[in-house]
């Protein structure tokens, strides 16, 4: 499902503390091939009661300041604050002056391997994330009938995730860790790349560097490299499965053995490459675990 200016429909939204369903009026365009959702309110809110989603939510606060409660932890927010919230994580927002925000629900997310329930960022002085969000939200073409339109929309989402990853890496102060991350990204599709040779060429012992890398990045270098490869594989499957075989996609991602690729993909995602492709063609379900302040709120 892809939400844009257009038709009118309704969602059923469950309350966190009950089973009652409330119809919410919104405007949307339904694209069966889309597996993410972009939303933005056209009014100011003062409170979102506790709610949750079955998907990752990237929540961009555009106007106003207040407090968000995520998994029992309070976070202050202002214009440009970005929350990346895990599935099934209860969260709410409140503000005395009121706030306007935008939201992206997505099945797969770049920080899926992180342990935190929520990651918090601040948009830069150029409002880079906000500009990407508006570009995605206001995209005028129909991705259901234009394969390049769908790829373009996915590229915007990829750009958002890459920007967040860049900001995440900025908190890493060790230059060797940054260097290894850069080399791994450059060789993500190289079947002849040798991680051990890279680590042996550093000024640290390989074991010490693995511990340092895990401390600053949340996982060991090999796991980080595999996550990059699977992230690339996800993108290739979503963009090219209709014109490429799984074996061709595996080769493009640096796997010479398509059976090993399938096992690795299933280990990281819980599903086979083919099933992942089939699942991606089903839109985000109409039952979205998100409650708004009033049952008549409008979405753009």
C-alpha positions, 0 to 999 in steps of 0.5 A: 500500500502506498499513501498519497493524495487521492481516494478515500478509505478507512483503516481499522485500528486496535487500541493497546488496552482493548480489542475495540476497532475504530475506523479512521478516515484517510486518503490513500492510493492502494498499490498492491506491489508496495510493502511500505506506507508513507503517511502525514497528518494535515493537522496539529495533534497534542497527544497520541495515546499508546499504540504499536505496529507490526512493522518498523516505524520511522517517525519524523517530527516536523513541527512542535516539541514535546515528549515521546514515551517509547517502551517505557522510556521518555524522549524529548522531541522537537522539529527534525527529531526522528524516531526509528521504532521496532515492531510491537514496541508501544509508543505515544507522544504528547505536546502542550504546543502541539506537533505535526509529524510524518510516518513511514511503516516498512517491513524491512529496515537497516537497523533490524540487527540492532538491539535497541527498541528505538533509535533517535536521530536529529535531522541535519541543518539542510533538513535532508531527511525531511526533503527525502520524506516530502519527495516520497510523499508527494511523488506524482507517478503511479508505481503500480503501472510504472516499474521505474516509478516503483524503483524510484520510490524504493530508492528514496526509501533506501536513501533515507536508510543510508542517511540514517546509517551514515549518522549512526556511523558518525557516532563511531570515533575509531577511524579503523572501524570506519575504514573497515565499514567502508571497505566492506560496503565497497566489496559487498558484491565481490565473491573473492573478497577476504575479510581475514586478509583485511583484518590482518592488515590493520594495526590491531590484532584481529581478535582485538579489532573484532571486539572493538568493532562489535562494541562500536557497531553492535556486531562482529565484522563478519556479521556486519558484512553478511548483513550488508550482503543480505540488504543488497539481496533484498533490494535486488529481489524487490527491484529485479526478481521479475526479470532475473532468476534467483541464481542471477541475483545471488551472483550479483550479490557476490554469491557463487552458489545460489543454494548457499545464498538461499540458506544464508538469506533464510537464516537472516530473514526467516524466509527464502528469497522466493517467498520474500519476493511473494511476501513483498507483493502483498501490501501492508495489511489494512489493520495497522496498529496505530491509534490517532487522537480522534476517529476522524483524523485525515491523512495526506 
